[in-house]
Amino acid sequence: MGSFAKNLAIKNAAFQRAYLGSLAPSLVKSGNLEKYYQILTDFDFLMVKINHPEFGVYPLIENYDLIDHEHTSNYSEYNFEKFKNLKVIRGALRLSAHILVTDQQQLASQLYGRLLNQKMPEDIQRLLAQIKQKTTTPWLCPLTPSLTPPGGRLLRTLKGHSHSVNAVAVTPNGQRVISASHDATLKVWNLATGEELFTLNGHSHSVNAVAVIPNGQQAISASDDNTLKIWNLATGEELFTLNGHSHSVNAVAVIPNGQQVISASRDATLKIWNLVTGEELFTLNGHNYSVDAVAVTPDGQQAISASCDKTLKVWNLVTGEELFTFTGHNYPVKAIAITPNGQHVISASKDKKLKVWNLVTGEELFTFTGHNYPVKAIAVTPNGQHVISASNDKTLKVWNLATGEELFTFTGHNYPVKAVAVTPNGQHVISASNDKTLKVWNLVTGEKLFTLNAHNDSVRAVAVTPNGQQVISASFDKTLKVWNLATGEKLFTLNAHNDLVKAVAITPDGQQVISASNDQTLKVWNLETRQELFSLTGHHDSVNAVAVTPNGQQVISASKDKTLKVWDLVTGKELFTLIGHSNSVNSVAVTPNGQQVISASTDKTLKVWDLATREKLLTLIGHNYSVKAVAVTANGQQVISASYDKTIKLWNLATGEELLTLSSHTGSVNAVAVTSNGQHVISASDDNTIKIWNLATGEVIATFTGDSPINCSAVAPNSMIIVAGDASGRVHFLRLENMREE
C-alpha cells in the first residue's frame, strides 16, 4: 500500500468520501495545479479512487476533465507538457472505462497496456514504473504495446447491452446518447463520460430504431414487436404505444416541428402518426417489399423512404402523394440521409455502395465505393460537408460529399456496424455494432501516439518454440509471423498459404513449423531458412488444427471434413485417417507419452484415440455447444476443453469422468493452454478476455481484457509469459506478475 493509501486508510469513511470527492476540484479552484498534477499521476490515488464504492472510473475521469476548467486556462507555458500528460492518462482511462466500471482490478493492466511505449514522456514512464511497483495482487502485465493507445480517433466504448446494438440517436444538446438493441431495450448514456444512465424496458422484441424529438424531451423507438413507443427521456417513463403496423417496424423519423412521426415497416408501408395524441394519420403505400429506412427533409414537407425493393421513394407529407422514385441500386437499400440544405439524398445499399441524388430533379449525381460488405447506415455532418457510412465490414468511412473522396476509416468494432450518428456540434461520431457496443470517435482530430505491430486480419493460432525464444502466429491474412518472445519484436513473415491460416505447431526440436489452412493443406517449414519444405494434402475441407507427436515424427491434423489424419513428418506421407466425429473437428492434442490423441468437435464431444491401434477409446460428453479447443496436462492425466457454451471443462483422461467446470467467460471460449507445472489454465474468449485459472480450486487468478475477441493463446515453457492472438490481428505478450508458487 502506497503512502497516499496508507494516510487515507486511517481516516473514517465519511472523511475518505469527502476527501476523495473534493481533493482534485479544490486544488484546481485554489490554483494549486502542481499538487493537482501530482495526485493525478500518482497510481496510489488512482487505485484508491477507482476502488472506492462511492466513486469508480467515471468520477476519476471527471478529475482529469478539470484540465478544461477555466481555472487552468492561465497555466504557464512551462507546464504545457504536464497538461498533455494528463490528457494522455485521461485518454487511456476513457478507452478502458467500459472495462474498469465492472472490473477495477484491471486498472494496472489497462493503463500499462495503453501507455506502454518508449516514446512516452518521462512522467508517463514514471507512472508505469509505479504501476509495476505498487500492484501487489496477481495481474497480467503487457510486455509490448497491444491495446489501442490514447490520442487516436477512438475516444471511448459504451458497453452494457446484451445483444447487438441496432440504432443510435443523440439528443439535440449533444449531452446524451440513446441506443436501441436486439436485447429489446434502449439505454441512455452520458456522452461526456460514457456512463450508462438508465435503461428503457417495454418492448417485447428487438428494438430496431430510435429517434429524438427536437426539444430533446422524448424518444421514439421502433421494434420487431410491430409497435413504436414514446418515452420520457427525463424519467425513463413509457408514455404510450403506437399500434398499427402488421410487421416489424424498421425505422422512425420525426418531422422537424416535433408533432408528427413517420415509421417504416417490414409490412411494406410507412405510417404518419400524431405525436401528441398517438393517432395514426395516414399510410403511405407504394413499395413492394420491406421499408428499411426513412428520412424527412429539413422543411418537413417531404419524406424519403428506402426499401428492399431496391428503390427510394419521395413522398409529399401533406397529401401523402408519392412524388417520384429513385432507381439505381442493384440490391436492397438499407439507409438514407438528407443533407442539411435539403437538396441532396444519400442512400446506402447491400450492393456496398453509397449514392448521392439530387432531391429536386431525382438525378443520380455520383457513387461512393470502398466498403467490402453491405453498407447498413449513413449520417451527414451538420455542415453538410461529410458523410459517414457504417458497414458489415466492421468499419466506418468518412467521405467528402463534394468530391466523393474517402477521407479516412474508423476501425475498432469486432462485428458489423449497424448504425451511426453525428453529434450536433459535428465533432464526434457514435457507432453501434453487432459486437454489443457503441463507440465514440473524434471526427475533428486524431493523432496516433504510436502504431501497433499486427497482422492484417484475425490471428487464429499462436505457438511458442520449445526453447521459449520465439512465437509463431497464424492469421486469416494468409501469413505466419515469427516474433521474439522476449522483446515482442516481429522478426519475419512467411507468406504461407493461398487462403486463411488457421493453425500452427512446432516440432519438439524447434526446427520445423507446420501450418494448417482453409486451402485444405498443411505446409511444413524450416524455421531457420524460412523455406517451405513440403505440403501435406489429403483433407477435403478446411484444416482447423494441427499437433506434433512428442518424438517429432508424426503430425496429426483436424479438419472440417470431420476427420483427423496422421502424417509421417519425414516423408510427408499420409499414414491413416481417424473417423468418428459427426461434424467439423476443431482442435487436437497429443498426450505427453505420445500414445493418445484427443480431438474436439463441433458435434459437442471430445474423443480419445489410441495412436498405435487407431482405436477410439472414449467419448467425452458434457458440453452444450461446439468444442473449440483441447489441451492435456503435463502429467498426461487430465484433459481441458473449451467450448462455445462459454465454459471450460476438466476431464479424467483414464476414465472420461468430468471433474470440474470453469464458468466465468461471457462469450465462446476459443482456446485453452496449461502451464508446464500443471497448476494453471489459460483461456481465451470472444468476450475479449484472457483468464488465468487455478486448476485446483477453479478460481480466476487474473483477467486481461483486450480490444477484440481473443482467438488463441499459448504459454511459454517454464515461465508465466502468455501469448495471445486476437480478431483485430494483434498479438499480445503478457506476463503473470505477483504469482506465488504453490
Buried (B, 14 or more C-beta within 10 A) or exposed (E): EBEBBEEBEEEEEEEBBEBBBEBBBEBBEEEEBEBBBBBBBBBBBBBBBBEBEEBBBBBBBBBBBBBEEEBBEEBEEEBEEBBBBBBBBBBBBBBBBBBBBEBBBBBBBBBBBBBBBEEBEEBBBBBBEBBBEBBEEBBBBBBBBBBBBBBBBBBBBBBBBEEBBBBBBBBEEBBBBBBBBBBBBBBBBBBBBBBBBEBBEBBEEBBBBBBBBEEBBBBBBBBBBBBBBBBEBEEBEBBEBBEBBEEBBBBBBBBBEBBBBBBBBBBBBBBBBEBEEBEBBEBBEBBEEBBBBBBBBEEBBBBBBBBBBBBBBBBEBEEBEBBEBBEBBEEBBBBBBBBEEBBBBBBBBBBBBBBBBEBEEBEBBEBBEBBEBBBBBBBBBEEBBBBBBBBBBBBBBBBEBEEBEBEEBBEBBBBBBBBBBBBEEBBBBBBBBBBBBBBBBBBEEBEEBEEBBBBEBBBBBBBBBBEBEBBBBBBBBBBBBBBBBEEBEBEEBBEBBEBBBBBBBBBEEBBBBBBBBBBBBBBBBEBEEBEBBEBBEBBEEBBBBBBBBEEBBBBBBBBBBBBBBBBEBEEBEBBEBBEBBEEBBBBBBBBEEBBBBBBBBBBBBBBBBEBEEBEBBBBBEBBEEBBBBBBBBEEBBBBBBBBBBBBBBBBBBEEBEBBBBBEBBEBBBBBBBBBBBBBBBBBBBBBBBBBBBBBEEBEBBBBBBBBBBBBBBBBBEEBBBBBBBBBBBBBBBBBBBBBEEE
